[in-house]
Amino acid sequence: MRNEDTTNKKYETTKLQQSYLNERWFVSTAYRVSSAMVASPPWYFETFVWEKVGDDWYGKLIYTEDSGWFQEKALARHAEICRRLVNEEPLED
């Protein structure tokens, strides 16, 4: 598992947690600006899951989720998604 905290100025996104699982999936949770200008607060956490295709970790996007406004919840949800992937369980309840 890799942890990075880098900001992409173009998309106004900050990476919170990234996980590479079993040479098969890439899970990324980022803190980003909402595209809805009326959102309050304007920043929120979002989690993406890609299935690796060949050598490309961004091969096929298989899941996205709004992980809310709270960092603790976003990190817990990231860990839960990783656990479900490894155990081959559904990502949604």
N, CA, C and O atoms as a GROMACS GRO file, in nm:
protein
  372
    1MET      N    1   0.084  -0.117   0.000
    1MET     CA    2   0.000   0.000   0.000
    1MET      C    3   0.090   0.124   0.000
    1MET      O    4   0.190   0.129   0.071
    2ARG      N    5   0.051   0.223  -0.081
    2ARG     CA    6   0.125   0.349  -0.086
    2ARG      C    7   0.037   0.460  -0.030
    2ARG      O    8  -0.083   0.463  -0.054
    3ASN      N    9   0.097   0.550   0.043
    3ASN     CA   10   0.029   0.670   0.090
    3ASN      C   11   0.094   0.790   0.024
    3ASN      O   12   0.216   0.803   0.027
    4GLU      N   13   0.015   0.876  -0.034
    4GLU     CA   14   0.067   0.997  -0.095
    4GLU      C   15  -0.023   1.112  -0.057
    4GLU      O   16  -0.142   1.094  -0.034
    5ASP      N   17   0.034   1.230  -0.049
    5ASP     CA   18  -0.046   1.350  -0.028
    5ASP      C   19   0.002   1.452  -0.129
    5ASP      O   20   0.086   1.537  -0.098
    6THR      N   21  -0.051   1.443  -0.249
    6THR     CA   22  -0.013   1.534  -0.355
    6THR      C   23  -0.137   1.603  -0.406
    6THR      O   24  -0.246   1.545  -0.405
    7THR      N   25  -0.122   1.725  -0.449
    7THR     CA   26  -0.235   1.803  -0.497
    7THR      C   27  -0.224   1.822  -0.647
    7THR      O   28  -0.119   1.860  -0.698
    8ASN      N   29  -0.332   1.795  -0.716
    8ASN     CA   30  -0.341   1.819  -0.859
    8ASN      C   31  -0.412   1.952  -0.876
    8ASN      O   32  -0.534   1.960  -0.860
    9LYS      N   33  -0.337   2.056  -0.908
    9LYS     CA   34  -0.395   2.191  -0.916
    9LYS      C   35  -0.499   2.202  -1.027
    9LYS      O   36  -0.598   2.274  -1.012
   10LYS      N   37  -0.479   2.130  -1.139
   10LYS     CA   38  -0.572   2.139  -1.250
   10LYS      C   39  -0.711   2.092  -1.209
   10LYS      O   40  -0.810   2.156  -1.245
   11TYR      N   41  -0.719   1.984  -1.135
   11TYR     CA   42  -0.848   1.929  -1.096
   11TYR      C   43  -0.884   1.958  -0.951
   11TYR      O   44  -0.987   1.912  -0.903
   12GLU      N   45  -0.801   2.034  -0.882
   12GLU     CA   46  -0.823   2.069  -0.741
   12GLU      C   47  -0.856   1.944  -0.660
   12GLU      O   48  -0.961   1.934  -0.596
   13THR      N   49  -0.762   1.849  -0.663
   13THR     CA   50  -0.777   1.722  -0.594
   13THR      C   51  -0.654   1.695  -0.509
   13THR      O   52  -0.542   1.721  -0.553
   14THR      N   53  -0.674   1.644  -0.389
   14THR     CA   54  -0.564   1.600  -0.304
   14THR      C   55  -0.583   1.452  -0.275
   14THR      O   56  -0.687   1.411  -0.225
   15LYS      N   57  -0.481   1.372  -0.307
   15LYS     CA   58  -0.488   1.228  -0.280
   15LYS      C   59  -0.475   1.205  -0.131
   15LYS      O   60  -0.386   1.261  -0.066
   16LEU      N   61  -0.563   1.123  -0.078
   16LEU     CA   62  -0.560   1.092   0.065
   16LEU      C   63  -0.499   0.954   0.088
   16LEU      O   64  -0.410   0.940   0.172
   17GLN      N   65  -0.546   0.854   0.016
   17GLN     CA   66  -0.501   0.717   0.035
   17GLN      C   67  -0.506   0.645  -0.099
   17GLN      O   68  -0.602   0.660  -0.174
   18GLN      N   69  -0.402   0.566  -0.128
   18GLN     CA   70  -0.400   0.483  -0.248
   18GLN      C   71  -0.355   0.343  -0.209
   18GLN      O   72  -0.261   0.326  -0.132
   19SER      N   73  -0.423   0.243  -0.264
   19SER     CA   74  -0.390   0.104  -0.234
   19SER      C   75  -0.384   0.023  -0.364
   19SER      O   76  -0.472   0.034  -0.449
   20TYR      N   77  -0.279  -0.057  -0.377
   20TYR     CA   78  -0.263  -0.149  -0.488
   20TYR      C   79  -0.282  -0.289  -0.430
   20TYR      O   80  -0.207  -0.330  -0.342
   21LEU      N   81  -0.383  -0.362  -0.480
   21LEU     CA   82  -0.422  -0.488  -0.417
   21LEU      C   83  -0.404  -0.607  -0.510
   21LEU      O   84  -0.458  -0.610  -0.621
   22ASN      N   85  -0.329  -0.704  -0.464
   22ASN     CA   86  -0.317  -0.835  -0.530
   22ASN      C   87  -0.284  -0.827  -0.679
   22ASN      O   88  -0.325  -0.914  -0.756
   23GLU      N   89  -0.210  -0.724  -0.720
   23GLU     CA   90  -0.177  -0.707  -0.862
   23GLU      C   91  -0.303  -0.706  -0.949
   23GLU      O   92  -0.299  -0.740  -1.068
   24ARG      N   93  -0.415  -0.666  -0.888
   24ARG     CA   94  -0.543  -0.670  -0.962
   24ARG      C   95  -0.623  -0.541  -0.956
   24ARG      O   96  -0.685  -0.502  -1.055
   25TRP      N   97  -0.622  -0.472  -0.840
   25TRP     CA   98  -0.704  -0.352  -0.824
   25TRP      C   99  -0.621  -0.234  -0.771
   25TRP      O  100  -0.520  -0.252  -0.702
   26PHE      N  101  -0.667  -0.115  -0.807
   26PHE     CA  102  -0.610   0.010  -0.755
   26PHE      C  103  -0.726   0.089  -0.695
   26PHE      O  104  -0.824   0.119  -0.763
   27VAL      N  105  -0.714   0.122  -0.566
   27VAL     CA  106  -0.817   0.197  -0.494
   27VAL      C  107  -0.758   0.332  -0.456
   27VAL      O  108  -0.650   0.339  -0.397
   28SER      N  109  -0.828   0.439  -0.488
   28SER     CA  110  -0.779   0.573  -0.458
   28SER      C  111  -0.890   0.656  -0.395
   28SER      O  112  -1.001   0.664  -0.448
   29THR      N  113  -0.860   0.717  -0.280
   29THR     CA  114  -0.952   0.808  -0.214
   29THR      C  115  -0.890   0.946  -0.218
   29THR      O  116  -0.776   0.966  -0.175
   30ALA      N  117  -0.965   1.042  -0.270
   30ALA     CA  118  -0.914   1.178  -0.288
   30ALA      C  119  -1.010   1.278  -0.223
   30ALA      O  120  -1.130   1.254  -0.209
   31TYR      N  121  -0.953   1.392  -0.185
   31TYR     CA  122  -1.028   1.505  -0.131
   31TYR      C  123  -1.038   1.603  -0.244
   31TYR      O  124  -0.935   1.651  -0.293
   32ARG      N  125  -1.159   1.636  -0.288
   32ARG     CA  126  -1.172   1.717  -0.409
   32ARG      C  127  -1.282   1.820  -0.399
   32ARG      O  128  -1.369   1.813  -0.313
   33VAL      N  129  -1.275   1.916  -0.489
   33VAL     CA  130  -1.375   2.022  -0.495
   33VAL      C  131  -1.499   1.968  -0.565
   33VAL      O  132  -1.489   1.901  -0.668
   34SER      N  133  -1.615   1.999  -0.509
   34SER     CA  134  -1.740   1.959  -0.571
   34SER      C  135  -1.763   2.038  -0.698
   34SER      O  136  -1.732   2.157  -0.706
   35SER      N  137  -1.817   1.971  -0.799
   35SER     CA  138  -1.849   2.041  -0.924
   35SER      C  139  -1.978   2.122  -0.909
   35SER      O  140  -2.007   2.208  -0.993
   36ALA      N  141  -2.055   2.095  -0.805
   36ALA     CA  142  -2.177   2.172  -0.777
   36ALA      C  143  -2.137   2.295  -0.696
   36ALA      O  144  -2.102   2.285  -0.579
   37MET      N  145  -2.143   2.409  -0.758
   37MET     CA  146  -2.097   2.532  -0.694
   37MET      C  147  -2.175   2.567  -0.568
   37MET      O  148  -2.128   2.649  -0.489
   38VAL      N  149  -2.291   2.509  -0.548
   38VAL     CA  150  -2.372   2.540  -0.430
   38VAL      C  151  -2.344   2.443  -0.315
   38VAL      O  152  -2.402   2.457  -0.208
   39ALA      N  153  -2.258   2.346  -0.337
   39ALA     CA  154  -2.230   2.247  -0.232
   39ALA      C  155  -2.164   2.314  -0.112
   39ALA      O  156  -2.082   2.404  -0.126
   40SER      N  157  -2.202   2.268   0.005
   40SER     CA  158  -2.142   2.321   0.127
   40SER      C  159  -2.118   2.205   0.222
   40SER      O  160  -2.215   2.138   0.259
   41PRO      N  161  -1.998   2.179   0.264
   41PRO     CA  162  -1.876   2.245   0.220
   41PRO      C  163  -1.842   2.207   0.076
   41PRO      O  164  -1.890   2.105   0.025
   42PRO      N  165  -1.760   2.288   0.010
   42PRO     CA  166  -1.732   2.264  -0.131
   42PRO      C  167  -1.637   2.146  -0.156
   42PRO      O  168  -1.627   2.099  -0.269
   43TRP      N  169  -1.567   2.098  -0.053
   43TRP     CA  170  -1.475   1.985  -0.067
   43TRP      C  171  -1.539   1.859  -0.010
   43TRP      O  172  -1.616   1.866   0.086
   44TYR      N  173  -1.508   1.746  -0.069
   44TYR     CA  174  -1.557   1.617  -0.019
   44TYR      C  175  -1.459   1.508  -0.059
   44TYR      O  176  -1.369   1.531  -0.140
   45PHE      N  177  -1.474   1.389  -0.001
   45PHE     CA  178  -1.390   1.274  -0.033
   45PHE      C  179  -1.462   1.186  -0.134
   45PHE      O  180  -1.583   1.166  -0.126
   46GLU      N  181  -1.385   1.132  -0.229
   46GLU     CA  182  -1.440   1.042  -0.329
   46GLU      C  183  -1.344   0.925  -0.347
   46GLU      O  184  -1.222   0.943  -0.350
   47THR      N  185  -1.399   0.805  -0.359
   47THR     CA  186  -1.318   0.684  -0.374
   47THR      C  187  -1.346   0.621  -0.509
   47THR      O  188  -1.461   0.609  -0.552
   48PHE      N  189  -1.238   0.580  -0.576
   48PHE     CA  190  -1.244   0.515  -0.706
   48PHE      C  191  -1.177   0.379  -0.697
   48PHE      O  192  -1.081   0.362  -0.622
   49VAL      N  193  -1.228   0.282  -0.774
   49VAL     CA  194  -1.165   0.150  -0.784
   49VAL      C  195  -1.146   0.119  -0.931
   49VAL      O  196  -1.241   0.123  -1.010
   50TRP      N  197  -1.022   0.088  -0.968
   50TRP     CA  198  -0.990   0.045  -1.104
   50TRP      C  199  -0.943  -0.099  -1.101
   50TRP      O  200  -0.874  -0.141  -1.008
   51GLU      N  201  -0.980  -0.174  -1.203
   51GLU     CA  202  -0.927  -0.307  -1.222
   51GLU      C  203  -0.810  -0.296  -1.319
   51GLU      O  204  -0.823  -0.237  -1.426
   52LYS      N  205  -0.698  -0.352  -1.281
   52LYS     CA  206  -0.578  -0.345  -1.363
   52LYS      C  207  -0.600  -0.420  -1.495
   52LYS      O  208  -0.654  -0.531  -1.496
   53VAL      N  209  -0.558  -0.358  -1.604
   53VAL     CA  210  -0.563  -0.420  -1.736
   53VAL      C  211  -0.422  -0.420  -1.791
   53VAL      O  212  -0.365  -0.314  -1.819
   54GLY      N  213  -0.364  -0.539  -1.807
   54GLY     CA  214  -0.224  -0.548  -1.850
   54GLY      C  215  -0.135  -0.484  -1.745
   54GLY      O  216  -0.140  -0.522  -1.628
   55ASP      N  217  -0.054  -0.387  -1.787
   55ASP     CA  218   0.032  -0.314  -1.694
   55ASP      C  219  -0.029  -0.183  -1.648
   55ASP      O  220   0.034  -0.107  -1.574
   56ASP      N  221  -0.151  -0.155  -1.690
   56ASP     CA  222  -0.217  -0.027  -1.662
   56ASP      C  223  -0.304  -0.037  -1.538
   56ASP      O  224  -0.409  -0.102  -1.539
   57TRP      N  225  -0.261   0.030  -1.428
   57TRP     CA  226  -0.338   0.030  -1.304
   57TRP      C  227  -0.470   0.106  -1.320
   57TRP      O  228  -0.565   0.081  -1.246
   58TYR      N  229  -0.477   0.198  -1.416
   58TYR     CA  230  -0.602   0.271  -1.442
   58TYR      C  231  -0.675   0.206  -1.559
   58TYR      O  232  -0.730   0.275  -1.645
   59GLY      N  233  -0.676   0.074  -1.561
   59GLY     CA  234  -0.733   0.000  -1.673
   59GLY      C  235  -0.882   0.019  -1.690
   59GLY      O  236  -0.926   0.078  -1.789
   60LYS      N  237  -0.962  -0.029  -1.597
   60LYS     CA  238  -1.107  -0.025  -1.608
   60LYS      C  239  -1.166   0.027  -1.477
   60LYS      O  240  -1.148  -0.036  -1.372
   61LEU      N  241  -1.234   0.140  -1.483
   61LEU     CA  242  -1.300   0.195  -1.365
   61LEU      C  243  -1.421   0.108  -1.333
   61LEU      O  244  -1.512   0.095  -1.415
   62ILE      N  245  -1.421   0.047  -1.213
   62ILE     CA  246  -1.530  -0.044  -1.179
   62ILE      C  247  -1.619   0.007  -1.066
   62ILE      O  248  -1.726  -0.050  -1.042
   63TYR      N  249  -1.577   0.113  -0.997
   63TYR     CA  250  -1.658   0.160  -0.884
   63TYR      C  251  -1.617   0.302  -0.846
   63TYR      O  252  -1.498   0.335  -0.845
   64THR      N  253  -1.716   0.386  -0.815
   64THR     CA  254  -1.690   0.518  -0.758
   64THR      C  255  -1.787   0.540  -0.643
   64THR      O  256  -1.897   0.484  -0.641
   65GLU      N  257  -1.744   0.621  -0.548
   65GLU     CA  258  -1.829   0.645  -0.432
   65GLU      C  259  -1.796   0.780  -0.369
   65GLU      O  260  -1.680   0.814  -0.349
   66ASP      N  261  -1.900   0.857  -0.339
   66ASP     CA  262  -1.886   0.978  -0.259
   66ASP      C  263  -1.864   0.930  -0.115
   66ASP      O  264  -1.952   0.867  -0.057
   67SER      N  265  -1.748   0.961  -0.060
   67SER     CA  266  -1.714   0.912   0.074
   67SER      C  267  -1.738   1.017   0.183
   67SER      O  268  -1.689   1.002   0.295
   68GLY      N  269  -1.811   1.121   0.150
   68GLY     CA  270  -1.851   1.219   0.251
   68GLY      C  271  -1.751   1.330   0.277
   68GLY      O  272  -1.656   1.350   0.202
   69TRP      N  273  -1.775   1.401   0.386
   69TRP     CA  274  -1.695   1.518   0.422
   69TRP      C  275  -1.592   1.491   0.529
   69TRP      O  276  -1.504   1.575   0.553
   70PHE      N  277  -1.600   1.377   0.594
   70PHE     CA  278  -1.514   1.352   0.710
   70PHE      C  279  -1.401   1.255   0.676
   70PHE      O  280  -1.425   1.147   0.623
   71GLN      N  281  -1.278   1.296   0.706
   71GLN     CA  282  -1.161   1.216   0.673
   71GLN      C  283  -1.166   1.077   0.737
   71GLN      O  284  -1.131   0.978   0.673
   72GLU      N  285  -1.208   1.070   0.862
   72GLU     CA  286  -1.212   0.941   0.931
   72GLU      C  287  -1.305   0.843   0.860
   72GLU      O  288  -1.272   0.726   0.844
   73LYS      N  289  -1.421   0.892   0.817
   73LYS     CA  290  -1.516   0.808   0.745
   73LYS      C  291  -1.458   0.765   0.611
   73LYS      O  292  -1.471   0.650   0.571
   74ALA      N  293  -1.394   0.857   0.541
   74ALA     CA  294  -1.336   0.826   0.410
   74ALA      C  295  -1.227   0.720   0.422
   74ALA      O  296  -1.221   0.629   0.340
   75LEU      N  297  -1.141   0.732   0.522
   75LEU     CA  298  -1.035   0.633   0.543
   75LEU      C  299  -1.092   0.497   0.581
   75LEU      O  300  -1.045   0.394   0.534
   76ALA      N  301  -1.194   0.497   0.667
   76ALA     CA  302  -1.258   0.372   0.707
   76ALA      C  303  -1.325   0.306   0.587
   76ALA      O  304  -1.318   0.184   0.571
   77ARG      N  305  -1.389   0.385   0.505
   77ARG     CA  306  -1.457   0.330   0.387
   77ARG      C  307  -1.354   0.277   0.286
   77ARG      O  308  -1.377   0.173   0.224
   78HIS      N  309  -1.242   0.347   0.269
   78HIS     CA  310  -1.134   0.301   0.182
   78HIS      C  311  -1.088   0.162   0.226
   78HIS      O  312  -1.074   0.071   0.145
   79ALA      N  313  -1.064   0.147   0.356
   79ALA     CA  314  -1.019   0.019   0.411
   79ALA      C  315  -1.126  -0.089   0.390
   79ALA      O  316  -1.093  -0.203   0.358
   80GLU      N  317  -1.252  -0.054   0.408
   80GLU     CA  318  -1.361  -0.150   0.389
   80GLU      C  319  -1.370  -0.195   0.243
   80GLU      O  320  -1.391  -0.313   0.216
   81ILE      N  321  -1.356  -0.102   0.151
   81ILE     CA  322  -1.358  -0.138   0.009
   81ILE      C  323  -1.243  -0.232  -0.023
   81ILE      O  324  -1.262  -0.330  -0.095
   82CYS      N  325  -1.125  -0.204   0.028
   82CYS     CA  326  -1.009  -0.292   0.006
   82CYS      C  327  -1.036  -0.432   0.062
   82CYS      O  328  -1.006  -0.532  -0.003
   83ARG      N  329  -1.091  -0.437   0.183
   83ARG     CA  330  -1.122  -0.567   0.245
   83ARG      C  331  -1.221  -0.646   0.160
   83ARG      O  332  -1.204  -0.766   0.139
   84ARG      N  333  -1.324  -0.577   0.112
   84ARG     CA  334  -1.424  -0.645   0.029
   84ARG      C  335  -1.365  -0.696  -0.102
   84ARG      O  336  -1.398  -0.806  -0.147
   85LEU      N  337  -1.279  -0.617  -0.165
   85LEU     CA  338  -1.215  -0.662  -0.288
   85LEU      C  339  -1.133  -0.788  -0.265
   85LEU      O  340  -1.146  -0.885  -0.339
   86VAL      N  341  -1.049  -0.786  -0.163
   86VAL     CA  342  -0.962  -0.900  -0.133
   86VAL      C  343  -1.046  -1.024  -0.102
   86VAL      O  344  -1.008  -1.136  -0.139
   87ASN      N  345  -1.159  -1.006  -0.033
   87ASN     CA  346  -1.246  -1.119   0.002
   87ASN      C  347  -1.350  -1.150  -0.106
   87ASN      O  348  -1.435  -1.236  -0.089
   88GLU      N  349  -1.340  -1.075  -0.220
   88GLU     CA  350  -1.432  -1.094  -0.333
   88GLU      C  351  -1.578  -1.082  -0.292
   88GLU      O  352  -1.662  -1.163  -0.331
   89GLU      N  353  -1.605  -0.979  -0.210
   89GLU     CA  354  -1.741  -0.948  -0.167
   89GLU      C  355  -1.793  -0.830  -0.248
   89GLU      O  356  -1.713  -0.754  -0.304
   90PRO      N  357  -1.925  -0.813  -0.256
   90PRO     CA  358  -1.980  -0.695  -0.327
   90PRO      C  359  -1.933  -0.566  -0.262
   90PRO      O  360  -1.920  -0.560  -0.139
   91LEU      N  361  -1.908  -0.464  -0.342
   91LEU     CA  362  -1.861  -0.335  -0.287
   91LEU      C  363  -1.976  -0.255  -0.229
   91LEU      O  364  -1.954  -0.172  -0.140
   92GLU      N  365  -2.096  -0.277  -0.277
   92GLU     CA  366  -2.212  -0.207  -0.224
   92GLU      C  367  -2.294  -0.300  -0.137
   92GLU      O  368  -2.296  -0.421  -0.157
   93ASP      N  369  -2.360  -0.240  -0.038
   93ASP     CA  370  -2.447  -0.320   0.051
   93ASP      C  371  -2.576  -0.355  -0.016
   93ASP      O  372  -2.661  -0.421   0.043
   0.00000   0.00000   0.00000
